[in-house]
Amino acid sequence: MTDPVREFPDAPRIGVGAVVLDGDRVLLVKRGRPPGEGKWSLPGGLVHLGERLEDAVVREVEEECGLRVALLGVCGVIDRVVHGETPTAGPSPAIRYHWVIIDYAAAVVGGRLQAASDAADARWVPVAELDCHDTTAGIADMVHRAVRLRDATMQPDGGRDR
């Protein structure tokens, strides 16, 4: 059964994700449903109509992982297009999924880690061990961007050269 909001949409869907950092660890969730079911990814999801991006990412982390977060800033934007298995009447295959995802760097401010919502599991993973996990495409790059953003914002001069 297809989900009309997610599968074969009539327009791209806007999503948010969080690179939640704790020292040298990052929070990963194991996807509990397609696409990417069984792969490790960042907590996140679709933005609701009328919802601000920042509110959506905070809500999604709490729904999926039980944690409250403070956002540190945008660390990246990705455009993910997944073609369907069967071609449409036209010359190219149908678009099964199309998301524009805005990822934020974040830090935990409360709550208790527990997989919930559509996450099959949630855990802290050392950044140095990301390649030991079967992750969705682009996660390592986004995590490293978030680490650089966090480290720059923690410098006394805010990461600016003087």
Biotite code that builds the C-alpha atoms (Angstrom):
import biotite.structure as struc

atoms = struc.array([
    struc.Atom([0.000, 0.000, 0.000], chain_id="A", res_id=1, res_name="MET", atom_name="CA", element="C"),
    struc.Atom([1.419, 3.405, -0.934], chain_id="A", res_id=2, res_name="THR", atom_name="CA", element="C"),
    struc.Atom([1.379, 6.391, 1.392], chain_id="A", res_id=3, res_name="ASP", atom_name="CA", element="C"),
    struc.Atom([-0.006, 9.263, -0.749], chain_id="A", res_id=4, res_name="PRO", atom_name="CA", element="C"),
    struc.Atom([1.859, 11.834, 1.327], chain_id="A", res_id=5, res_name="VAL", atom_name="CA", element="C"),
    struc.Atom([5.245, 10.146, 0.894], chain_id="A", res_id=6, res_name="ARG", atom_name="CA", element="C"),
    struc.Atom([5.135, 7.803, -2.093], chain_id="A", res_id=7, res_name="GLU", atom_name="CA", element="C"),
    struc.Atom([4.655, 8.999, -5.673], chain_id="A", res_id=8, res_name="PHE", atom_name="CA", element="C"),
    struc.Atom([4.009, 12.611, -4.591], chain_id="A", res_id=9, res_name="PRO", atom_name="CA", element="C"),
    struc.Atom([2.766, 15.347, -6.908], chain_id="A", res_id=10, res_name="ASP", atom_name="CA", element="C"),
    struc.Atom([5.448, 17.715, -5.581], chain_id="A", res_id=11, res_name="ALA", atom_name="CA", element="C"),
    struc.Atom([8.626, 17.476, -3.470], chain_id="A", res_id=12, res_name="PRO", atom_name="CA", element="C"),
    struc.Atom([8.073, 17.069, 0.277], chain_id="A", res_id=13, res_name="ARG", atom_name="CA", element="C"),
    struc.Atom([9.939, 19.202, 2.798], chain_id="A", res_id=14, res_name="ILE", atom_name="CA", element="C"),
    struc.Atom([11.704, 17.321, 5.562], chain_id="A", res_id=15, res_name="GLY", atom_name="CA", element="C"),
    struc.Atom([14.018, 18.133, 8.447], chain_id="A", res_id=16, res_name="VAL", atom_name="CA", element="C"),
    struc.Atom([16.717, 16.141, 10.174], chain_id="A", res_id=17, res_name="GLY", atom_name="CA", element="C"),
    struc.Atom([18.882, 16.585, 13.243], chain_id="A", res_id=18, res_name="ALA", atom_name="CA", element="C"),
    struc.Atom([22.545, 15.782, 13.691], chain_id="A", res_id=19, res_name="VAL", atom_name="CA", element="C"),
    struc.Atom([22.360, 15.499, 17.480], chain_id="A", res_id=20, res_name="VAL", atom_name="CA", element="C"),
    struc.Atom([25.859, 15.646, 18.934], chain_id="A", res_id=21, res_name="LEU", atom_name="CA", element="C"),
    struc.Atom([27.099, 14.691, 22.386], chain_id="A", res_id=22, res_name="ASP", atom_name="CA", element="C"),
    struc.Atom([30.859, 15.138, 22.605], chain_id="A", res_id=23, res_name="GLY", atom_name="CA", element="C"),
    struc.Atom([32.360, 12.725, 20.079], chain_id="A", res_id=24, res_name="ASP", atom_name="CA", element="C"),
    struc.Atom([29.072, 10.839, 19.600], chain_id="A", res_id=25, res_name="ARG", atom_name="CA", element="C"),
    struc.Atom([26.139, 11.319, 17.240], chain_id="A", res_id=26, res_name="VAL", atom_name="CA", element="C"),
    struc.Atom([22.569, 10.096, 17.626], chain_id="A", res_id=27, res_name="LEU", atom_name="CA", element="C"),
    struc.Atom([21.456, 7.614, 14.965], chain_id="A", res_id=28, res_name="LEU", atom_name="CA", element="C"),
    struc.Atom([18.057, 6.013, 14.477], chain_id="A", res_id=29, res_name="VAL", atom_name="CA", element="C"),
    struc.Atom([17.360, 2.746, 12.705], chain_id="A", res_id=30, res_name="LYS", atom_name="CA", element="C"),
    struc.Atom([14.621, 3.337, 10.169], chain_id="A", res_id=31, res_name="ARG", atom_name="CA", element="C"),
    struc.Atom([11.531, 1.298, 10.908], chain_id="A", res_id=32, res_name="GLY", atom_name="CA", element="C"),
    struc.Atom([9.845, 1.717, 7.524], chain_id="A", res_id=33, res_name="ARG", atom_name="CA", element="C"),
    struc.Atom([10.630, 2.371, 3.861], chain_id="A", res_id=34, res_name="PRO", atom_name="CA", element="C"),
    struc.Atom([12.492, 3.906, 2.308], chain_id="A", res_id=35, res_name="PRO", atom_name="CA", element="C"),
    struc.Atom([15.724, 2.820, 3.923], chain_id="A", res_id=36, res_name="GLY", atom_name="CA", element="C"),
    struc.Atom([14.045, 0.435, 6.341], chain_id="A", res_id=37, res_name="GLU", atom_name="CA", element="C"),
    struc.Atom([16.713, -1.158, 8.545], chain_id="A", res_id=38, res_name="GLY", atom_name="CA", element="C"),
    struc.Atom([19.355, 1.482, 7.749], chain_id="A", res_id=39, res_name="LYS", atom_name="CA", element="C"),
    struc.Atom([20.769, 3.917, 10.297], chain_id="A", res_id=40, res_name="TRP", atom_name="CA", element="C"),
    struc.Atom([19.951, 7.561, 9.716], chain_id="A", res_id=41, res_name="SER", atom_name="CA", element="C"),
    struc.Atom([19.369, 10.893, 11.439], chain_id="A", res_id=42, res_name="LEU", atom_name="CA", element="C"),
    struc.Atom([16.170, 11.537, 13.353], chain_id="A", res_id=43, res_name="PRO", atom_name="CA", element="C"),
    struc.Atom([13.761, 13.649, 11.362], chain_id="A", res_id=44, res_name="GLY", atom_name="CA", element="C"),
    struc.Atom([10.679, 13.705, 9.214], chain_id="A", res_id=45, res_name="GLY", atom_name="CA", element="C"),
    struc.Atom([8.222, 15.789, 7.243], chain_id="A", res_id=46, res_name="LEU", atom_name="CA", element="C"),
    struc.Atom([7.306, 19.362, 8.089], chain_id="A", res_id=47, res_name="VAL", atom_name="CA", element="C"),
    struc.Atom([3.595, 19.816, 8.824], chain_id="A", res_id=48, res_name="HIS", atom_name="CA", element="C"),
    struc.Atom([1.650, 22.499, 6.981], chain_id="A", res_id=49, res_name="LEU", atom_name="CA", element="C"),
    struc.Atom([2.061, 25.773, 8.893], chain_id="A", res_id=50, res_name="GLY", atom_name="CA", element="C"),
    struc.Atom([4.920, 24.427, 11.037], chain_id="A", res_id=51, res_name="GLU", atom_name="CA", element="C"),
    struc.Atom([8.222, 26.295, 11.209], chain_id="A", res_id=52, res_name="ARG", atom_name="CA", element="C"),
    struc.Atom([11.296, 24.274, 10.206], chain_id="A", res_id=53, res_name="LEU", atom_name="CA", element="C"),
    struc.Atom([12.932, 24.685, 13.623], chain_id="A", res_id=54, res_name="GLU", atom_name="CA", element="C"),
    struc.Atom([9.779, 23.557, 15.425], chain_id="A", res_id=55, res_name="ASP", atom_name="CA", element="C"),
    struc.Atom([9.480, 20.542, 13.117], chain_id="A", res_id=56, res_name="ALA", atom_name="CA", element="C"),
    struc.Atom([13.015, 19.279, 13.778], chain_id="A", res_id=57, res_name="VAL", atom_name="CA", element="C"),
    struc.Atom([12.638, 19.670, 17.559], chain_id="A", res_id=58, res_name="VAL", atom_name="CA", element="C"),
    struc.Atom([9.288, 17.817, 17.420], chain_id="A", res_id=59, res_name="ARG", atom_name="CA", element="C"),
    struc.Atom([10.654, 15.017, 15.240], chain_id="A", res_id=60, res_name="GLU", atom_name="CA", element="C"),
    struc.Atom([13.635, 14.320, 17.532], chain_id="A", res_id=61, res_name="VAL", atom_name="CA", element="C"),
    struc.Atom([11.362, 14.156, 20.566], chain_id="A", res_id=62, res_name="GLU", atom_name="CA", element="C"),
    struc.Atom([8.827, 11.917, 18.786], chain_id="A", res_id=63, res_name="GLU", atom_name="CA", element="C"),
    struc.Atom([11.450, 9.512, 17.438], chain_id="A", res_id=64, res_name="GLU", atom_name="CA", element="C"),
    struc.Atom([13.947, 9.481, 20.298], chain_id="A", res_id=65, res_name="CYS", atom_name="CA", element="C"),
    struc.Atom([12.416, 10.976, 23.455], chain_id="A", res_id=66, res_name="GLY", atom_name="CA", element="C"),
    struc.Atom([15.036, 13.745, 23.574], chain_id="A", res_id=67, res_name="LEU", atom_name="CA", element="C"),
    struc.Atom([14.602, 17.514, 23.686], chain_id="A", res_id=68, res_name="ARG", atom_name="CA", element="C"),
    struc.Atom([17.202, 19.413, 21.676], chain_id="A", res_id=69, res_name="VAL", atom_name="CA", element="C"),
    struc.Atom([18.530, 22.921, 21.170], chain_id="A", res_id=70, res_name="ALA", atom_name="CA", element="C"),
    struc.Atom([19.395, 23.777, 17.581], chain_id="A", res_id=71, res_name="LEU", atom_name="CA", element="C"),
    struc.Atom([22.871, 25.072, 16.759], chain_id="A", res_id=72, res_name="LEU", atom_name="CA", element="C"),
    struc.Atom([22.214, 25.991, 13.124], chain_id="A", res_id=73, res_name="GLY", atom_name="CA", element="C"),
    struc.Atom([21.680, 24.584, 9.658], chain_id="A", res_id=74, res_name="VAL", atom_name="CA", element="C"),
    struc.Atom([24.474, 22.222, 8.629], chain_id="A", res_id=75, res_name="CYS", atom_name="CA", element="C"),
    struc.Atom([23.195, 21.265, 5.200], chain_id="A", res_id=76, res_name="GLY", atom_name="CA", element="C"),
    struc.Atom([20.406, 20.832, 2.682], chain_id="A", res_id=77, res_name="VAL", atom_name="CA", element="C"),
    struc.Atom([19.975, 17.763, 0.498], chain_id="A", res_id=78, res_name="ILE", atom_name="CA", element="C"),
    struc.Atom([17.720, 16.935, -2.392], chain_id="A", res_id=79, res_name="ASP", atom_name="CA", element="C"),
    struc.Atom([16.819, 13.239, -2.430], chain_id="A", res_id=80, res_name="ARG", atom_name="CA", element="C"),
    struc.Atom([14.984, 11.729, -5.408], chain_id="A", res_id=81, res_name="VAL", atom_name="CA", element="C"),
    struc.Atom([14.125, 8.021, -5.583], chain_id="A", res_id=82, res_name="VAL", atom_name="CA", element="C"),
    struc.Atom([12.680, 6.654, -8.804], chain_id="A", res_id=83, res_name="HIS", atom_name="CA", element="C"),
    struc.Atom([9.920, 4.055, -8.784], chain_id="A", res_id=84, res_name="GLY", atom_name="CA", element="C"),
    struc.Atom([10.349, 0.495, -9.959], chain_id="A", res_id=85, res_name="GLU", atom_name="CA", element="C"),
    struc.Atom([7.962, 0.806, -12.895], chain_id="A", res_id=86, res_name="THR", atom_name="CA", element="C"),
    struc.Atom([8.113, 3.406, -15.631], chain_id="A", res_id=87, res_name="PRO", atom_name="CA", element="C"),
    struc.Atom([5.243, 5.796, -16.171], chain_id="A", res_id=88, res_name="THR", atom_name="CA", element="C"),
    struc.Atom([3.629, 6.287, -19.561], chain_id="A", res_id=89, res_name="ALA", atom_name="CA", element="C"),
    struc.Atom([6.376, 8.811, -20.319], chain_id="A", res_id=90, res_name="GLY", atom_name="CA", element="C"),
    struc.Atom([10.037, 8.186, -21.150], chain_id="A", res_id=91, res_name="PRO", atom_name="CA", element="C"),
    struc.Atom([11.294, 8.271, -17.534], chain_id="A", res_id=92, res_name="SER", atom_name="CA", element="C"),
    struc.Atom([10.361, 6.277, -14.435], chain_id="A", res_id=93, res_name="PRO", atom_name="CA", element="C"),
    struc.Atom([7.901, 7.617, -11.891], chain_id="A", res_id=94, res_name="ALA", atom_name="CA", element="C"),
    struc.Atom([9.269, 9.513, -8.902], chain_id="A", res_id=95, res_name="ILE", atom_name="CA", element="C"),
    struc.Atom([8.580, 7.329, -5.876], chain_id="A", res_id=96, res_name="ARG", atom_name="CA", element="C"),
    struc.Atom([10.000, 9.775, -3.310], chain_id="A", res_id=97, res_name="TYR", atom_name="CA", element="C"),
    struc.Atom([11.293, 13.341, -3.541], chain_id="A", res_id=98, res_name="HIS", atom_name="CA", element="C"),
    struc.Atom([12.397, 15.220, -0.462], chain_id="A", res_id=99, res_name="TRP", atom_name="CA", element="C"),
    struc.Atom([14.207, 18.447, 0.134], chain_id="A", res_id=100, res_name="VAL", atom_name="CA", element="C"),
    struc.Atom([15.724, 17.895, 3.593], chain_id="A", res_id=101, res_name="ILE", atom_name="CA", element="C"),
    struc.Atom([17.152, 20.628, 5.810], chain_id="A", res_id=102, res_name="ILE", atom_name="CA", element="C"),
    struc.Atom([19.526, 19.190, 8.423], chain_id="A", res_id=103, res_name="ASP", atom_name="CA", element="C"),
    struc.Atom([20.311, 21.014, 11.660], chain_id="A", res_id=104, res_name="TYR", atom_name="CA", element="C"),
    struc.Atom([23.135, 20.512, 14.133], chain_id="A", res_id=105, res_name="ALA", atom_name="CA", element="C"),
    struc.Atom([21.670, 20.060, 17.616], chain_id="A", res_id=106, res_name="ALA", atom_name="CA", element="C"),
    struc.Atom([22.568, 19.356, 21.240], chain_id="A", res_id=107, res_name="ALA", atom_name="CA", element="C"),
    struc.Atom([20.528, 17.496, 23.861], chain_id="A", res_id=108, res_name="VAL", atom_name="CA", element="C"),
    struc.Atom([18.908, 19.614, 26.572], chain_id="A", res_id=109, res_name="VAL", atom_name="CA", element="C"),
    struc.Atom([16.656, 16.994, 28.183], chain_id="A", res_id=110, res_name="GLY", atom_name="CA", element="C"),
    struc.Atom([14.625, 13.834, 27.905], chain_id="A", res_id=111, res_name="GLY", atom_name="CA", element="C"),
    struc.Atom([15.620, 10.173, 27.872], chain_id="A", res_id=112, res_name="ARG", atom_name="CA", element="C"),
    struc.Atom([16.838, 8.284, 24.818], chain_id="A", res_id=113, res_name="LEU", atom_name="CA", element="C"),
    struc.Atom([14.348, 5.675, 23.627], chain_id="A", res_id=114, res_name="GLN", atom_name="CA", element="C"),
    struc.Atom([13.272, 4.620, 20.162], chain_id="A", res_id=115, res_name="ALA", atom_name="CA", element="C"),
    struc.Atom([9.696, 5.641, 19.491], chain_id="A", res_id=116, res_name="ALA", atom_name="CA", element="C"),
    struc.Atom([7.439, 6.616, 16.586], chain_id="A", res_id=117, res_name="SER", atom_name="CA", element="C"),
    struc.Atom([8.799, 5.081, 13.351], chain_id="A", res_id=118, res_name="ASP", atom_name="CA", element="C"),
    struc.Atom([12.337, 4.430, 14.667], chain_id="A", res_id=119, res_name="ALA", atom_name="CA", element="C"),
    struc.Atom([13.149, 0.747, 15.179], chain_id="A", res_id=120, res_name="ALA", atom_name="CA", element="C"),
    struc.Atom([16.129, 1.666, 17.391], chain_id="A", res_id=121, res_name="ASP", atom_name="CA", element="C"),
    struc.Atom([18.041, 4.750, 18.534], chain_id="A", res_id=122, res_name="ALA", atom_name="CA", element="C"),
    struc.Atom([21.579, 4.901, 19.886], chain_id="A", res_id=123, res_name="ARG", atom_name="CA", element="C"),
    struc.Atom([24.644, 7.052, 20.382], chain_id="A", res_id=124, res_name="TRP", atom_name="CA", element="C"),
    struc.Atom([27.440, 6.162, 17.979], chain_id="A", res_id=125, res_name="VAL", atom_name="CA", element="C"),
    struc.Atom([31.015, 7.474, 18.117], chain_id="A", res_id=126, res_name="PRO", atom_name="CA", element="C"),
    struc.Atom([31.547, 9.721, 15.088], chain_id="A", res_id=127, res_name="VAL", atom_name="CA", element="C"),
    struc.Atom([34.749, 7.771, 14.348], chain_id="A", res_id=128, res_name="ALA", atom_name="CA", element="C"),
    struc.Atom([32.671, 4.562, 13.991], chain_id="A", res_id=129, res_name="GLU", atom_name="CA", element="C"),
    struc.Atom([30.035, 5.838, 11.536], chain_id="A", res_id=130, res_name="LEU", atom_name="CA", element="C"),
    struc.Atom([31.454, 3.668, 8.768], chain_id="A", res_id=131, res_name="ASP", atom_name="CA", element="C"),
    struc.Atom([30.739, 0.559, 10.899], chain_id="A", res_id=132, res_name="CYS", atom_name="CA", element="C"),
    struc.Atom([26.990, 1.159, 10.484], chain_id="A", res_id=133, res_name="HIS", atom_name="CA", element="C"),
    struc.Atom([24.788, 0.633, 7.436], chain_id="A", res_id=134, res_name="ASP", atom_name="CA", element="C"),
    struc.Atom([23.669, 4.252, 7.043], chain_id="A", res_id=135, res_name="THR", atom_name="CA", element="C"),
    struc.Atom([21.569, 6.101, 4.521], chain_id="A", res_id=136, res_name="THR", atom_name="CA", element="C"),
    struc.Atom([23.517, 8.006, 1.854], chain_id="A", res_id=137, res_name="ALA", atom_name="CA", element="C"),
    struc.Atom([25.373, 11.144, 2.904], chain_id="A", res_id=138, res_name="GLY", atom_name="CA", element="C"),
    struc.Atom([25.127, 10.736, 6.687], chain_id="A", res_id=139, res_name="ILE", atom_name="CA", element="C"),
    struc.Atom([28.876, 10.823, 7.399], chain_id="A", res_id=140, res_name="ALA", atom_name="CA", element="C"),
    struc.Atom([29.345, 14.033, 5.409], chain_id="A", res_id=141, res_name="ASP", atom_name="CA", element="C"),
    struc.Atom([26.429, 15.728, 7.196], chain_id="A", res_id=142, res_name="MET", atom_name="CA", element="C"),
    struc.Atom([27.710, 14.630, 10.622], chain_id="A", res_id=143, res_name="VAL", atom_name="CA", element="C"),
    struc.Atom([31.155, 16.071, 9.882], chain_id="A", res_id=144, res_name="HIS", atom_name="CA", element="C"),
    struc.Atom([29.543, 19.343, 8.748], chain_id="A", res_id=145, res_name="ARG", atom_name="CA", element="C"),
    struc.Atom([27.606, 19.484, 12.027], chain_id="A", res_id=146, res_name="ALA", atom_name="CA", element="C"),
    struc.Atom([30.750, 18.828, 14.081], chain_id="A", res_id=147, res_name="VAL", atom_name="CA", element="C"),
    struc.Atom([32.522, 21.704, 12.293], chain_id="A", res_id=148, res_name="ARG", atom_name="CA", element="C"),
    struc.Atom([29.523, 23.989, 12.888], chain_id="A", res_id=149, res_name="LEU", atom_name="CA", element="C"),
    struc.Atom([29.348, 23.052, 16.569], chain_id="A", res_id=150, res_name="ARG", atom_name="CA", element="C"),
    struc.Atom([33.076, 23.513, 17.060], chain_id="A", res_id=151, res_name="ASP", atom_name="CA", element="C"),
    struc.Atom([33.008, 26.905, 15.310], chain_id="A", res_id=152, res_name="ALA", atom_name="CA", element="C"),
    struc.Atom([30.132, 28.146, 17.464], chain_id="A", res_id=153, res_name="THR", atom_name="CA", element="C"),
    struc.Atom([31.949, 27.023, 20.632], chain_id="A", res_id=154, res_name="MET", atom_name="CA", element="C"),
    struc.Atom([35.045, 29.136, 19.871], chain_id="A", res_id=155, res_name="GLN", atom_name="CA", element="C"),
    struc.Atom([35.177, 32.414, 21.839], chain_id="A", res_id=156, res_name="PRO", atom_name="CA", element="C"),
    struc.Atom([35.127, 34.477, 18.623], chain_id="A", res_id=157, res_name="ASP", atom_name="CA", element="C"),
    struc.Atom([32.300, 32.383, 17.114], chain_id="A", res_id=158, res_name="GLY", atom_name="CA", element="C"),
    struc.Atom([34.687, 30.833, 14.583], chain_id="A", res_id=159, res_name="GLY", atom_name="CA", element="C"),
    struc.Atom([35.454, 34.180, 12.903], chain_id="A", res_id=160, res_name="ARG", atom_name="CA", element="C"),
    struc.Atom([38.981, 35.068, 11.823], chain_id="A", res_id=161, res_name="ASP", atom_name="CA", element="C"),
    struc.Atom([40.214, 38.327, 13.237], chain_id="A", res_id=162, res_name="ARG", atom_name="CA", element="C"),
])
